[in-house]
Amino acid sequence: MSLNDNGSYSKQYYERMATPAAQAATDLTKAIVQPRGIPKVDLATSDLESAGELGSIMKRRTPIQKQQANFQTRTMQTLIAQNAQFKNDAYTYSSQQEEDDFMSSLGVNNSDTIDARETREFLTKLGLRESSGRYNVVNSGGYGGKYQAGNERLSDWRKATGTEIDFNSFVKSPAAQEKFALWHIQDIDNLYMENEIKMPLNSFRAVAHLGGKTGALNYYKTRDLPFGHPDKYNPHDGKGKDKDGKEIIGTYLSEYDTQFGGDL
């Protein structure tokens, strides 16, 4: 019984009575509103069948997980957009015919080169190496376009062909850049034949593109010397200096020789 004969509470009642803290916790539990969409599970009476419902709750993403997923989604969307823009800028081709049609639409005629197909393949590779195939690129050194042409070489082209175009307009014109490139390579090819160069044509083209025509001839004279030999002519296109004042090594002529060589 809960009460003694004199009306007071029994010892058993006090032993079973909840403490104020326990009672408050009980009241709080009863007052909690069941979240919408989450199944109510009575842990005191439920069997293992309720574990599936609990599992679905546990699998729901936390706010941090949602933020991470959103970040990953935005990152992928950005990469996809950049790749799409890169494809447009690079003028990539699904077939050789598509490339030929594109060049024809620019008014570019490459039939007067030593080997039109070989020249086009070389220029495609050179453009990818220089600018990832993008026409509208200007680097920190002031070289611009798909083939990273400098003002000195552009001046040679303008004088040789009578072309009138400034640097900014050149960078904005794929047609001008392709016409320049064909003249540029033809001029190097003429030097190659006049001097009876005995190294792969594409190697010589690449070296002359990077180091100039005179530089290419000097490189050819010492080409057989090992890298690092004091008499070997093998400069690099310097990239300036780092924050500590140390020179940033660019691309050596021998690198272009190797990368573009062996084709002929």
C-alpha positions as CSV (number, residue, x, y, z in Angstrom):
1,M,0.0,0.0,0.0
2,S,1.1,3.6,-0.5
3,L,-0.3,4.9,2.8
4,N,0.3,3.9,6.4
5,D,-2.6,3.5,8.8
6,N,-2.0,7.0,10.1
7,G,-2.3,8.4,6.6
8,S,1.4,9.0,5.9
9,Y,3.2,7.6,2.9
10,S,4.9,4.3,3.3
11,K,8.6,3.5,2.9
12,Q,7.9,1.6,-0.3
13,Y,6.3,4.8,-1.8
14,Y,9.4,6.9,-1.2
15,E,11.6,4.2,-2.6
16,R,9.6,4.1,-5.8
17,M,9.0,7.8,-6.1
18,A,10.9,9.6,-9.0
19,T,13.3,12.2,-8.0
20,P,12.5,15.8,-9.2
21,A,15.3,15.5,-11.9
22,A,13.9,12.2,-13.1
23,Q,10.4,13.5,-13.2
24,A,11.5,16.6,-15.1
25,A,13.2,14.4,-17.7
26,T,10.1,12.3,-18.0
27,D,7.9,15.4,-18.5
28,L,10.4,16.8,-21.1
29,T,10.3,13.5,-23.0
30,K,6.5,13.6,-23.2
31,A,6.5,17.2,-24.3
32,I,8.8,16.7,-27.3
33,V,7.0,17.0,-30.6
34,Q,7.6,14.1,-33.0
35,P,9.5,15.4,-36.1
36,R,7.6,15.3,-39.3
37,G,8.5,12.4,-41.5
38,I,10.3,10.4,-38.8
39,P,8.5,7.3,-37.7
40,K,7.8,7.1,-34.0
41,V,9.4,4.1,-32.3
42,D,8.6,3.0,-28.8
43,L,11.8,1.5,-27.8
44,A,10.2,-0.1,-24.7
45,T,7.7,-2.2,-26.8
46,S,9.1,-2.3,-30.3
47,D,10.7,-5.5,-31.7
48,L,13.5,-5.8,-34.3
49,E,11.1,-4.8,-37.1
50,S,11.5,-1.2,-36.0
51,A,15.2,-1.4,-36.8
52,G,14.5,-0.8,-40.5
53,E,12.7,2.4,-39.7
54,L,15.6,3.5,-37.4
55,G,18.1,2.6,-40.1
56,S,16.4,4.9,-42.6
57,I,16.7,7.8,-40.1
58,M,20.4,7.0,-39.5
59,K,21.1,7.1,-43.2
60,R,19.8,10.6,-43.6
61,R,22.6,13.1,-44.4
62,T,23.6,15.6,-41.7
63,P,23.8,19.3,-42.5
64,I,27.6,19.0,-42.9
65,Q,27.2,16.1,-45.3
66,K,24.7,18.1,-47.3
67,Q,27.1,21.0,-47.5
68,Q,29.9,18.7,-48.7
69,A,27.6,17.2,-51.3
70,N,26.5,20.6,-52.5
71,F,30.2,21.7,-52.8
72,Q,31.0,18.6,-54.8
73,T,28.1,19.2,-57.1
74,R,29.1,22.9,-57.7
75,T,32.7,21.9,-58.3
76,M,31.7,19.3,-60.9
77,Q,29.4,21.9,-62.6
78,T,32.2,24.4,-62.7
79,L,34.6,21.8,-64.2
80,I,32.0,20.8,-66.8
81,A,31.5,24.5,-67.8
82,Q,35.2,25.1,-68.0
83,N,35.7,22.1,-70.2
84,A,33.0,23.2,-72.4
85,Q,34.6,26.6,-72.7
86,F,38.0,25.0,-73.3
87,K,36.6,23.0,-76.1
88,N,35.2,26.1,-77.8
89,D,38.4,28.0,-77.3
90,A,40.6,25.2,-78.4
91,Y,38.7,24.6,-81.7
92,T,39.1,20.8,-81.2
93,Y,38.1,18.7,-84.2
94,S,36.2,15.4,-84.4
95,S,37.8,14.5,-87.7
96,Q,40.4,15.7,-90.1
97,Q,37.7,16.8,-92.5
98,E,36.2,19.0,-89.8
99,E,39.6,20.6,-89.3
100,D,40.1,21.1,-93.0
101,D,36.6,22.7,-93.3
102,F,37.4,25.0,-90.4
103,M,40.7,26.2,-92.0
104,S,38.9,26.7,-95.3
105,S,36.3,28.8,-93.6
106,L,39.1,31.0,-92.3
107,G,40.5,31.5,-95.8
108,V,43.6,29.6,-94.9
109,N,45.4,27.9,-97.8
110,N,48.1,25.5,-96.8
111,S,48.7,23.9,-100.2
112,D,52.0,25.8,-100.8
113,T,53.9,24.2,-97.8
114,I,56.4,21.4,-98.1
115,D,53.9,18.9,-96.9
116,A,50.5,20.4,-96.1
117,R,49.3,17.5,-94.0
118,E,52.5,17.2,-92.1
119,T,52.6,20.9,-91.4
120,R,49.0,20.9,-90.2
121,E,49.7,18.0,-87.8
122,F,52.8,19.8,-86.5
123,L,50.9,23.0,-85.9
124,T,48.1,21.3,-84.1
125,K,50.7,19.7,-81.7
126,L,52.5,23.0,-81.4
127,G,49.3,24.9,-80.6
128,L,48.4,22.5,-77.9
129,R,51.9,22.7,-76.4
130,E,52.0,26.5,-76.5
131,S,48.5,27.5,-75.4
132,S,46.4,24.3,-75.0
133,G,45.0,25.2,-78.4
134,R,43.5,28.6,-77.4
135,Y,43.6,31.5,-79.7
136,N,42.9,34.3,-77.2
137,V,45.8,33.8,-74.7
138,V,48.5,36.3,-73.9
139,N,51.2,35.3,-71.4
140,S,53.1,37.4,-68.9
141,G,55.9,37.8,-71.4
142,G,53.7,39.4,-74.0
143,Y,53.5,36.4,-76.3
144,G,50.0,35.8,-77.6
145,G,47.7,33.6,-79.5
146,K,47.5,29.9,-80.2
147,Y,51.2,29.7,-81.1
148,Q,52.4,32.3,-78.6
149,A,53.8,34.7,-81.2
150,G,55.9,37.7,-80.1
151,N,56.0,41.2,-81.6
152,E,59.4,40.6,-83.2
153,R,58.3,37.6,-85.2
154,L,55.0,39.3,-86.0
155,S,56.9,42.2,-87.4
156,D,58.8,39.8,-89.7
157,W,55.5,38.4,-90.9
158,R,54.0,41.8,-91.6
159,K,57.1,42.9,-93.6
160,A,57.2,39.7,-95.6
161,T,53.5,39.6,-96.5
162,G,52.4,43.1,-96.3
163,T,49.9,42.2,-93.6
164,E,48.6,45.1,-91.6
165,I,47.4,44.0,-88.1
166,D,48.3,45.1,-84.6
167,F,49.0,42.7,-81.8
168,N,45.6,43.0,-80.0
169,S,43.7,42.4,-83.3
170,F,46.0,39.5,-84.0
171,V,45.1,37.8,-80.7
172,K,41.4,38.2,-81.5
173,S,41.7,36.7,-85.0
174,P,42.0,32.9,-85.4
175,A,42.3,33.4,-89.2
176,A,45.3,35.8,-88.8
177,Q,47.0,33.4,-86.4
178,E,46.6,30.4,-88.7
179,K,47.9,32.4,-91.7
180,F,50.8,33.6,-89.6
181,A,51.6,30.1,-88.5
182,L,51.8,28.7,-92.0
183,W,54.1,31.5,-93.1
184,H,56.1,31.1,-89.9
185,I,56.7,27.4,-90.5
186,Q,57.3,27.8,-94.2
187,D,60.0,30.4,-93.4
188,I,61.7,27.9,-91.0
189,D,61.4,25.1,-93.6
190,N,63.2,27.3,-96.1
191,L,66.1,27.8,-93.6
192,Y,66.1,24.0,-93.0
193,M,66.5,23.2,-96.7
194,E,69.0,26.1,-97.4
195,N,71.4,24.8,-94.7
196,E,70.8,21.1,-95.4
197,I,70.0,20.4,-91.8
198,K,70.4,16.8,-90.8
199,M,67.9,16.5,-87.9
200,P,64.2,15.7,-87.9
201,L,62.3,18.5,-89.6
202,N,59.7,18.8,-86.9
203,S,62.5,19.0,-84.3
204,F,64.1,21.9,-86.1
205,R,60.7,23.6,-86.6
206,A,60.1,23.4,-82.8
207,V,63.6,24.6,-81.8
208,A,63.4,27.5,-84.3
209,H,59.9,28.4,-83.0
210,L,61.2,28.6,-79.4
211,G,64.7,30.0,-79.9
212,G,64.5,31.8,-83.2
213,K,66.1,30.9,-86.6
214,T,69.6,32.0,-85.6
215,G,69.2,30.1,-82.3
216,A,68.1,27.0,-84.1
217,L,71.2,27.0,-86.3
218,N,73.4,27.5,-83.3
219,Y,71.7,24.7,-81.5
220,Y,72.0,22.4,-84.5
221,K,75.8,22.9,-84.5
222,T,76.2,21.6,-81.0
223,R,73.2,19.3,-81.0
224,D,75.2,16.1,-80.5
225,L,76.9,17.4,-77.3
226,P,75.4,16.1,-74.1
227,F,73.0,18.2,-72.0
228,G,75.0,20.5,-69.7
229,H,78.1,20.5,-71.8
230,P,79.8,24.0,-71.5
231,D,80.0,24.3,-75.3
232,K,76.4,23.2,-76.0
233,Y,74.1,26.0,-77.2
234,N,70.9,25.2,-75.3
235,P,69.3,28.2,-73.8
236,H,65.8,28.2,-72.2
237,D,63.0,30.7,-72.3
238,G,63.3,32.2,-68.9
239,K,60.2,32.6,-66.8
240,G,61.5,35.5,-64.7
241,K,62.4,35.2,-61.0
242,D,60.7,33.8,-58.0
243,K,60.0,35.7,-54.7
244,D,63.5,34.9,-53.5
245,G,65.1,36.4,-56.6
246,K,66.1,33.0,-58.1
247,E,65.7,32.5,-61.9
248,I,62.7,30.4,-62.9
249,I,64.0,27.9,-65.5
250,G,61.7,27.7,-68.6
251,T,61.9,25.3,-71.5
252,Y,65.2,24.3,-73.0
253,L,65.6,24.1,-76.8
254,S,66.6,20.4,-76.3
255,E,63.2,19.7,-74.7
256,Y,61.4,20.9,-77.9
257,D,63.9,18.9,-80.0
258,T,62.9,15.8,-78.1
259,Q,59.2,16.5,-77.8
260,F,58.7,17.2,-81.5
261,G,61.4,15.0,-83.0
262,G,61.4,11.6,-84.6
263,D,58.4,12.4,-86.9
264,L,60.6,12.7,-90.0
